[in-house]
Amino acid sequence: QVQLVESGGGLVQPGGSLRLSCAASGAASKIIFSIYAVGWYRQAPGKQRELVAAIGSGRSINYADSVKGRFTISRDNAKNTVYLQMDSLRPEDTAVYYCNGKPAVQVTSTMTFDSWGQGTQVTVSS
């Protein structure tokens, strides 16, 4: 069993930056994290959760159009961690950000998960 825990959220002014971390833990994490595809999702109040960035087990990367050119996803398998660098933040980026993943080549928009973590709040406001 692998658990993914989000951290790094906070309050930032428009145009600012934040880096989110998604750390894997659990007895199996050091063995199988490298074959996990991991996605960063966000959910704003009153809206559905959406996939904003994904990194596959082979390091293929996809972004939602709304964050292309501003967000960068990366992974460090030695640290069992996936990062989301968010630059040029906008008020509309305000949301709770979640990470999730499973053994796969890549995360797809239709992929489902049995459970979600608590997420980390990102607020972009002046």
BAMAR-735738 format. One record per residue: residue number from 1; residue in three letters; x, y, z of N, C-alpha, C in turn. Coordinates in Angstrom, 2 decimals. Each point is the difference from the previous one (the first is absolute). Layout:
N
> NUM_ALA_X_Y_Z_X_Y_Z_X_Y_Z
...
END
This chain:
126
> 1_GLN_0.85_-1.20_0.00_-0.85_1.20_0.00_0.88_1.25_0.00
> 2_VAL_-0.32_0.94_-0.87_0.75_1.25_-0.09_-0.96_1.15_0.32
> 3_GLN_0.41_0.86_0.91_-0.78_1.19_0.31_0.70_1.22_-0.59
> 4_LEU_-0.77_0.90_-0.56_0.53_1.24_-0.56_-0.51_1.16_0.83
> 5_VAL_0.91_0.87_0.44_-0.36_1.12_0.88_0.48_1.30_-0.63
> 6_GLU_-0.94_0.96_-0.09_0.29_1.28_-0.62_0.49_1.01_1.05
> 7_SER_0.87_0.91_-0.43_0.44_1.10_0.86_0.48_1.15_-0.87
> 8_GLY_0.17_1.17_0.64_0.60_1.13_-0.69_-0.94_1.12_-0.38
> 9_GLY_-1.28_-0.16_0.29_-0.95_1.05_-0.35_0.17_1.22_0.88
> 10_GLY_-0.76_1.05_-0.32_0.06_1.22_0.79_-0.69_1.15_-0.70
> 11_LEU_0.21_1.19_0.55_-0.54_1.23_-0.56_1.09_0.72_-0.78
> 12_VAL_-0.30_0.37_-1.23_0.99_0.67_-0.84_-0.70_1.08_-0.81
> 13_GLN_0.73_1.05_-0.31_-0.56_1.09_-0.80_-0.04_-0.40_-1.48
> 14_PRO_-0.90_0.60_-0.77_0.00_-0.25_-1.45_1.37_0.25_-0.60
> 15_GLY_0.42_-0.90_-0.88_1.32_0.08_-0.59_1.07_-0.74_0.78
> 16_GLY_-0.34_-0.44_1.19_0.96_-0.71_0.84_0.14_-1.47_-0.35
> 17_SER_0.81_-0.69_0.80_0.32_-1.40_-0.25_-0.17_-0.84_1.27
> 18_LEU_-0.29_-1.26_-0.19_-0.02_-0.98_1.07_0.48_-1.32_-0.57
> 19_ARG_0.58_-0.84_0.87_0.36_-1.35_-0.42_-0.70_-0.99_0.92
> 20_LEU_-0.82_-0.84_-0.60_-0.70_-1.04_0.74_0.80_-1.30_-0.07
> 21_SER_-0.11_-0.78_1.07_0.66_-1.31_0.04_-1.03_-1.08_0.25
> 22_CYS_0.22_-1.14_-0.62_-0.84_-1.18_0.18_0.94_-1.13_0.39
> 23_ALA_0.00_-0.35_1.27_0.95_-0.98_0.52_-0.68_-1.35_0.21
> 24_ALA_0.65_-1.04_-0.47_-0.53_-1.35_0.16_0.60_-0.65_1.23
> 25_SER_-0.84_-0.70_0.73_0.47_-0.75_1.17_-0.73_-1.33_0.04
> 26_GLY_0.48_-0.86_0.86_-0.60_-1.32_0.10_1.05_-1.06_-0.28
> 27_ALA_-0.31_-1.19_0.43_0.99_-1.07_-0.07_0.44_-0.29_-1.42
> 28_ALA_-0.89_0.20_-0.96_0.32_-0.35_-1.38_0.55_1.16_-0.81
> 29_SER_0.00_1.21_0.59_0.27_1.20_-0.80_1.39_-0.02_-0.64
> 30_LYS_1.00_-0.40_0.74_1.36_0.05_-0.57_0.17_-0.99_-1.13
> 31_ILE_-0.83_-1.03_-0.01_0.13_-1.02_-1.03_-0.76_0.38_-1.25
> 32_ILE_-1.22_0.53_0.15_-0.88_0.16_-1.16_-0.28_1.43_-0.40
> 33_PHE_0.47_1.01_0.73_-0.33_1.38_-0.36_0.46_0.33_-1.41
> 34_SER_1.10_-0.57_-0.44_0.55_0.31_-1.32_-0.93_-0.45_-1.13
> 35_ILE_-0.92_-0.91_0.27_-0.94_-0.44_-1.04_-1.36_0.68_0.13
> 36_TYR_-0.10_0.95_0.93_-1.23_0.75_0.16_-0.07_1.16_-1.00
> 37_ALA_-1.15_0.15_-0.60_-0.35_1.25_-0.68_-0.72_0.85_1.03
> 38_VAL_0.34_1.29_0.07_-0.54_0.88_1.03_-0.59_1.25_-0.64
> 39_GLY_-1.15_0.37_0.48_-0.64_1.21_-0.49_-0.23_1.00_1.11
> 40_TRP_0.07_1.27_-0.34_-0.42_1.07_0.90_-1.37_0.47_-0.46
> 41_TYR_-0.91_0.07_0.96_-1.36_0.41_-0.25_-0.31_1.23_0.86
> 42_ARG_-1.04_0.72_-0.37_-0.44_1.09_0.86_-1.52_0.10_-0.01
> 43_GLN_-0.52_0.50_1.10_-1.44_0.19_0.10_-0.27_1.35_0.65
> 44_ALA_-0.63_0.87_-0.75_-0.39_1.31_0.51_-1.42_-0.10_0.57
> 45_PRO_-0.36_0.90_0.89_-1.35_-0.03_0.59_-1.08_0.00_-1.07
> 46_GLY_-0.92_-0.94_0.10_-1.12_-0.07_-0.93_0.33_-0.60_-1.35
> 47_LYS_1.23_-0.49_-0.16_0.40_-0.56_-1.29_0.43_-1.45_0.16
> 48_GLN_0.03_-0.72_-1.11_0.46_-1.37_0.02_1.52_-0.04_0.06
> 49_ARG_0.50_-1.09_0.56_1.45_-0.20_0.02_0.49_-0.20_-1.43
> 50_GLU_1.13_0.64_-0.32_0.56_-0.09_-1.35_1.47_-0.39_0.07
> 51_LEU_0.43_-0.71_-1.02_1.39_-0.41_-0.14_0.77_1.16_-0.63
> 52_VAL_1.05_0.46_0.66_0.76_1.14_-0.54_1.36_-0.40_-0.55
> 53_ALA_0.59_-1.07_0.53_1.31_-0.44_-0.49_0.20_-1.46_0.37
> 54_ALA_0.70_-0.70_-0.87_0.25_-1.43_0.25_1.38_-0.37_-0.51
> 55_ILE_0.64_-0.92_0.74_1.29_-0.50_-0.42_-0.06_-1.52_0.04
> 56_GLY_0.39_-0.62_-1.09_-0.09_-1.44_-0.09_1.20_-0.69_0.61
> 57_SER_-0.09_-1.32_0.07_1.11_-0.78_0.54_1.23_0.12_-0.89
> 58_GLY_-0.19_0.27_-1.28_1.11_0.22_-0.92_0.32_1.47_-0.18
> 59_ARG_-0.59_0.84_0.91_0.25_1.44_0.04_-0.66_0.78_-1.13
> 60_SER_-0.96_-0.62_-0.72_-0.79_0.80_-0.92_-0.82_1.00_0.81
> 61_ILE_-0.29_1.16_-0.57_-0.65_1.07_0.74_-1.16_0.58_-0.79
> 62_ASN_-1.08_0.27_0.70_-1.17_0.66_-0.60_-0.45_1.13_0.92
> 63_TYR_-0.52_1.06_-0.61_-0.54_1.13_0.75_-1.37_0.37_-0.52
> 64_ALA_-0.83_0.51_0.89_-1.24_0.62_-0.44_0.34_1.31_-0.70
> 65_ASP_-0.82_0.39_-0.96_0.27_1.22_-0.76_0.09_1.22_0.92
> 66_SER_-0.76_-0.02_1.07_-0.07_1.17_0.89_1.31_0.25_0.76
> 67_VAL_0.89_-0.99_0.06_1.24_0.17_0.77_1.25_-0.14_-0.86
> 68_LYS_-0.16_-0.32_-1.27_1.17_-0.17_-0.88_0.84_1.27_-0.02
> 69_GLY_1.30_-0.19_0.11_0.91_1.13_-0.01_0.19_0.66_1.35
> 70_ARG_-0.82_-0.38_0.99_0.10_0.59_1.33_0.34_-1.02_1.07
> 71_PHE_-0.49_-1.23_-0.16_0.24_-1.07_0.97_0.99_-1.00_-0.58
> 72_THR_0.82_-0.58_0.88_0.96_-1.02_-0.41_-0.07_-1.17_0.97
> 73_ILE_-0.27_-1.18_-0.52_-0.03_-1.20_0.83_1.31_-0.75_-0.18
> 74_SER_0.50_-0.58_1.08_1.23_-0.78_-0.06_-0.04_-1.07_1.09
> 75_ARG_0.90_-0.95_-0.09_0.04_-1.05_1.01_1.44_-0.32_0.35
> 76_ASP_0.20_-0.41_1.25_1.29_-0.47_0.49_-0.28_-1.36_0.64
> 77_ASN_0.24_-1.06_-0.75_-0.33_-1.34_0.51_0.87_-0.38_1.20
> 78_ALA_1.20_0.54_0.07_0.86_-0.30_1.15_-0.60_0.54_1.29
> 79_LYS_-0.78_1.07_-0.12_-0.65_0.60_1.17_-1.48_-0.37_0.08
> 80_ASN_-0.45_-0.85_-0.91_-1.41_-0.39_-0.02_-0.93_1.22_-0.01
> 81_THR_0.34_0.98_-0.82_-0.74_1.26_0.03_-0.25_0.52_-1.42
> 82_VAL_-1.21_0.54_-0.19_-0.35_0.72_-1.22_-0.25_1.45_0.38
> 83_TYR_0.50_0.91_-0.80_-0.12_1.43_0.28_-0.89_0.68_-1.04
> 84_LEU_-0.61_1.10_0.43_-0.72_0.87_-0.93_0.48_1.43_0.27
> 85_GLN_0.83_0.50_-0.90_0.47_1.39_0.07_-1.03_0.87_-0.69
> 86_MET_-0.54_0.95_0.75_-1.05_0.86_-0.54_0.51_1.43_-0.04
> 87_ASP_0.12_0.55_-1.18_0.46_1.38_-0.20_-1.11_0.83_-0.63
> 88_SER_0.17_1.32_0.06_-0.98_0.93_-0.58_-1.41_-0.34_0.46
> 89_LEU_-0.13_-0.21_1.29_-1.30_-0.42_0.53_-1.05_1.08_-0.16
> 90_ARG_-1.22_-0.47_-0.22_-1.16_0.87_-0.22_-1.07_-0.28_1.05
> 91_PRO_-0.87_0.94_0.25_-1.08_-0.26_0.96_-0.82_-1.24_-0.35
> 92_GLU_-0.15_-0.28_-1.27_-0.78_-1.17_-0.41_0.71_-1.32_0.27
> 93_ASP_1.25_0.05_0.42_0.72_-1.22_0.41_-0.34_-0.38_1.45
> 94_THR_-0.73_0.86_0.68_-0.38_-0.29_1.38_-0.84_-1.26_0.08
> 95_ALA_0.44_-0.96_0.81_-0.68_-1.29_0.11_0.72_-0.85_1.04
> 96_VAL_-0.63_-1.11_0.35_0.70_-1.04_0.74_0.67_-0.91_-1.04
> 97_TYR_1.29_-0.21_0.17_0.76_-0.82_-0.93_0.24_-1.38_0.61
> 98_TYR_-0.25_-1.02_-0.81_0.18_-1.39_0.41_0.95_-0.69_-0.97
> 99_CYS_0.70_-1.01_0.52_0.73_-0.89_-0.90_-0.55_-1.40_0.20
> 100_ASN_0.11_-0.77_-1.06_-0.42_-1.39_0.07_0.68_-0.75_-1.13
> 101_GLY_0.09_-1.31_0.15_0.65_-0.77_-1.03_-0.15_-1.49_0.21
> 102_LYS_0.46_-0.72_-0.97_-0.02_-1.47_0.06_1.02_-0.53_-1.00
> 103_PRO_0.34_-1.29_0.11_0.91_-0.57_-1.00_-0.62_0.09_-1.39
> 104_ALA_0.62_0.74_-0.88_-0.53_0.21_-1.35_1.04_0.73_-0.84
> 105_VAL_-0.22_-0.03_-1.30_0.88_0.75_-0.90_-0.23_1.50_0.17
> 106_GLN_-1.29_0.37_0.13_-0.33_1.43_0.14_-1.38_0.13_0.62
> 107_VAL_-0.23_1.13_0.66_-1.31_0.31_0.54_-0.91_0.45_-1.14
> 108_THR_-1.22_-0.46_0.00_-0.97_0.45_-1.00_-1.13_0.73_0.71
> 109_SER_-0.76_0.76_-0.76_-1.07_0.79_0.59_-1.12_-0.89_0.55
> 110_THR_-0.06_-1.24_-0.46_-1.07_-0.89_0.47_0.47_-0.95_1.10
> 111_MET_1.26_0.12_0.39_0.53_-0.87_1.05_-0.70_0.29_1.32
> 112_THR_-0.35_-1.05_0.72_-0.66_0.17_1.29_0.88_-0.55_1.11
> 113_PHE_-0.26_0.48_1.21_0.79_-0.41_1.16_-0.93_-0.35_1.14
> 114_ASP_0.44_-0.94_0.82_-0.83_-0.45_1.12_-0.10_1.05_1.09
> 115_SER_1.01_0.82_0.16_-0.02_1.00_1.07_0.85_1.19_-0.38
> 116_TRP_-0.23_1.08_0.74_0.75_1.25_-0.21_0.53_0.49_1.34
> 117_GLY_1.12_0.71_-0.06_0.54_0.61_1.20_-0.73_1.30_0.31
> 118_GLN_0.52_0.74_0.97_-0.65_1.23_0.43_0.30_1.17_-0.91
> 119_GLY_1.03_-0.11_-0.79_0.36_1.09_-0.90_0.72_1.12_0.71
> 120_THR_0.41_0.99_-0.78_0.66_1.18_0.56_-0.63_1.23_-0.65
> 121_GLN_-0.33_0.97_0.83_-0.71_1.19_-0.49_0.97_0.99_-0.64
> 122_VAL_-0.34_0.45_-1.20_0.73_1.06_-0.67_-0.96_1.18_-0.19
> 123_THR_0.38_1.14_0.53_-0.82_1.20_-0.14_0.83_1.10_-0.65
> 124_VAL_-0.50_0.51_-1.12_0.68_1.06_-0.73_-0.84_1.27_0.13
> 125_SER_0.53_0.93_0.77_-0.78_1.20_0.29_0.93_1.13_0.40
> 126_SER_-0.40_1.22_-0.34_0.78_1.17_0.43_-0.57_0.55_1.31
END
